Amino acid sequence: MINQPVTLSFKVHEATLEPYLGAMGHVVILDEKAEQYLHVHPLKEDETVFETEFSQPGIYKIWAEFQQNGKVTVYPFVIEVK
C-alpha cells in the first residue's frame, strides 16, 4: 500500500542478535529504478520490527541486515507494492 505505514517484521528463530551500527538491525530498500532509497531502523531497540512507507507502487528490493556472533548477515527480498 502506498502512503500508509507498512510493518516489516523479521523472525530470527532463536538467534541471539547483537547491535549492529547502533541498532538491532537495519533494513535498506531500493525501488526498481534505483531512484528511491530508504534506510529503516527498528521501532524498538531490542526488536526486529521496522516500519516504513512507500510513496509509489512498484517492485522494491529489500535487504535486512542483522549481526550474530560478530558476523553480519544480509537477507534479500523482492516485493511488489500496489
N, C-alpha and C positions, 0 to 999 in steps of 0.2 A: 504494500500500500504506500502511495506517495504522500508526503507531507503529514504523516502520522507517526507517532513513536512506534518503533519496532524493537522488540526484545530479542536479543541473541543470547541463548543460554547454552553453555558447554558443560557436559558431564565428563569428568576426568577419571571416572572409575577407579576409586581407591588410590589415586596418585596423590602424593604429598607435594604440592606445588610450592615454589619459592618465589618471593618477589623478584620481578624482572623489570629493570629500569623504573623502579619505584612503584610498580603495580603488580597485582597478582596475575596479570596477563595483558595482552594488547590485541586489538583487532584492527586490521588495516583493510580498507575497502576501496576498490577501484572500478569505475564503470568501464564498459566495453570500448569506449573511445579514448580512454585514459584522460578524460577531461575533468572528472570529479574524483577527488581523493579524500577519504575520511579516515581518521585515526581515532579509535574509540577506547576509552579506559573502562574498567568495571564500575558498576553502580556503587558497590560497597568494597571496601578494602580487602576483605577476605573471601570474596565470591567470584565466580566466573560467569557472571551475568552482566551483559552490556546492553546499552540502549542507544539507538541512533534513529535517524530519519533519512529517507531517500526523497530527493526533490523531483526526480524524473523516473519514469518507468524504463525498464531495460534489463540487460544482463550485467551482473556485477560479479567480480571475483573477490572473495573474502579470504584473508589469511588470519588465522587465530594463532597467537604465539604464547606459549607457556614454558616455564622453566622448572625442571625437576632434576635434582642431584647435580646442579651446576650446568646442565645442558638445556639449551633452548630448542624446543620442537615446534615446528610450524605445520599447521593443518590447513590445507587449502580447500575451499568450497566455491562452487559456482551456483548463483541463484538468479531467478528472474523476478523482477519487481513489476507488478502490474498496476 
